[in-house]
Amino acid sequence: ECKDCPANSMSTEEAVSVCPCSEGFYRNTDPEEGPDVECTAPPSAPFNLNCASQTNSSLMVTWDKPLSDGGRPQDLFYKVKNRGLGVTDFIIVETNQTGIVLSGLKPHTQYELLVVAENGVSDQSVNGESRGITGFCMTAESLPGAPAEAVVVGSYVVWQPPSEPNGVITGYNLRVTKGSAENTINLGPNTFVYEVEDEDIPLGGTGAAFVQVQAVNSIGDGAWTDEKVIFTNCIPCPPPP
């Protein structure tokens, strides 16, 4: 007994055992769906993508369901892809919810996000990425790392910005200690050379003086560099490198 072809399939011949799916529609192959099952399509793209920094190493990402699930609400899921600025490869996480927390991220880093809706027949379509929605989101700031390449040349201290600023550097602190005496000097964000003088801390007499530098951002004071001995008996002292 002949029956009509299932939805979204057709045949130009009579008495066929399988009606081929119409263009853009498919039957699942794993597990295989029989010839009596209607053909379905991949879902449309999700929409209304939103994200917010939850902590300095995590983002909360949410979106709305696609307008069309392709006739397969039972196996609709999402691939959430993210990559930091300048990174080539995406990190991919799957979920069947319309929101996810992405963790293990770098502080104060902009992330590109791509959320793609998929179902049981999406792997048969060549237009998968076009059914996604993209967005950008930045993680919150964190305390900065120690300034890089801190060296002492004579009475000068020279350093570079931290390799992990974890935010916008708003200044530097330079600490000079000698015995029980200590002085911290506040410097601007574009200062990378400082000459330590007697007015900063008495450098004469016996005993060594030591200097350290730390970066500052909106979260607070970062890690100090290792202590460096400041040479106080060079006359004249050499200029910084």
N, C-alpha and C positions, 0 to 999 in steps of 0.2 A: 504494500500500500504506500503510495507516494504521499509525502507531506511537504508543506511549504518549507523553504529554507529558513533556518534560524535568523533572528534579527541581525542586520549588518553583514549579511552574506547573500550570495546569489550565484546562479549557474545558468549558462546559456543552453545547457543540455538537459534532457529529461532523465529521470531515474538514475541520478548520480548518487553515490554513497556518501560523498562529502561535498557540501556547498562551500566553495572558497570564500574567504572573508573579503569584503569590499575594501577598497583602498583606504589605508589609515586605520583599519580595524584588524584585530588579531585574536587568536586563541592561545591560551597559555600552553607552553611546551614542557613545563616542569613545575608541578605534575601536568601531564598531558591532558588537555580537555577534549572530550569526544566530539563527534560531528554534530550531535544534537544540541551542543552548547552554543549560545549566541556569541558572536564576535564582539569584542570590546576594544576600547582605545586607551592610550595613555592619558593621564590626567592633564588638565591645563595647569598653568603656573600658579603657585600660591601668590598671594598679594598682601599689601599692607605690612611689609617687613619693618620691624622696629627692633632696636637694640639699645642697651644702656650698660654702662660700666657698673658691675656689681661690687667688685673689689679691684685692687691694682693688678690682679692676675686672672680676672674672669669677666665674662660678658653674659648678660641675659638677653637672649634673642627670641623674639616671638613673631608670628605671622598668622594670616588667615588662610583657611582651607581654600583650595582651588574651586572655582565656580563649577567645574566639571570633574568628576572623579573617573570619567571614562566608562562608567557602568560597572566599576569594580570597587565599591566602598570597602569590601571585606579585606583587601590587601593593599590599601593606600598607605604609603609611608613617605618619609622625606630624607633626603641626603643633605646634610648641613656641612658646607665646605667653608674653611677659613684659611687665610694666610696673611702673615704680617707684611708690612710694607717692604718691598724689595725682595720678597721670597718668591721663588718660582712655583713650588709645588703646594697644592692644597692639602690640608688635613681634613679628613672626611669622617663625620659621625652620622649614624642613622638613628631615626626615631619615628614612632608613629603618633607622637604628640605634636601640637602646634606651638611648641616652645622648648627651649633647651638652654642650659647653662654651659658655656664653653669655659673650661678651666685650664690651668697650666700655661697661661699666656704671659707675655712680657709686659711690664708696667709702661705706661705712657707710650703705647705703640698703636698705630692705626692698623686695623684689620679689615681686609676685604672679605665680605660674606656673600655666599651664594647658596640659596635654598632651592632645591629641585624636588618637585613632587614626582613620585614614581608609583607604579603598581605592577601587577603580575605580567603585563605585556610590554612594559616600557623598554625592556632590553631588545625588543624587536623593532623599535623605532629608531631612526637615525637623527631625530631632532630633540634628543634628551635635554641638552643644555639650554635650548631655547625655551623650555618649559620651566625655567627657573627665574628667580628674582634676586637681584644683587643689592648690596648696600655696604656702607662703611661705618665703622665704629671704633672709638679709641678707649683703651683701658685707662684707669686712673693713675695718677702719679704715685711714686713711692720714694723712699729716701734714696738719695744719690749714692753711687759708689765712690770710692776714694779717687781723687785726682790722679791722673796718669803721669808717669815719667817725671816724678818730682826729684830734683837734684839740687845740690848746693854747690855754688862756685864762688869761693871767697865769702863775701858777706851777702851775696845774692841767693835768693831761693827762686827756682824756676819750675813751672809745672804746666801740664796740659789738662784740658777738660776731662772729666771721668769718661771712661769707655761705656759706662752704664749710667747716664745722667738720670734716667727714670723720671724725667720731667724737665721743666725749664729752669736752668741754673740761674739763680737770682743773686749769687755772690759767693765769696770764699772767705773762710776764716783761716788766719795764720797764727799758730800758737808758738811762742818762744818761751823756753824754760831754761833756767840756770840755777842749780841748787834748789832752794825753796821758792825762788822768785818765778813768777809766771805772768805772761801777758798775752792776750788774744787780740789780734788786729783784724777788723772787719774790712773787707775789700770788695770792689765791684765785680760784676760777672765777666767783664772783659779784661781783668787784670791777671796776668800769668807770670809776672816777674815782680819781685819785691826785694829791696835792699834793707836788711836788718841793721839798725843803728843803735847807738847808746841810749837814745831817747825811748826806744822800744823796750829795752831791758839792759841793765848795766853789763857790758860785755868785757870790761877790764878785769884784771886780777886773775886768780887761778880758777881752774875748773872749766869744763866744757859747757857750751850752750847748745841746745837742741831745738830744731824746728819741725813742725808738722803742718799740713794743709788739709782742709776739708771743704767740700762743696756744700752749697745750701740751695734748696728749692722750696716750693710752697709747702711741702710736707714738713720740712725741718732740716736739721743738720745731718750730713752724711758721715761716712766713715773717715777717720783720719788716715793720712799716709803714715808710713813707718817713720820713726824719728831719724832725723839727719843731723849730724854734727855741723854746726856753723863755725867756720874759721874766722877768728876775730883778730888775728895778729898779722894779717897781710897788709902791707903799706907800700904802694897802693894795691887795692884788691883788683883782680882781673874782672873785666866786664862779663856779663852773663852770655852764654852761647847763643 
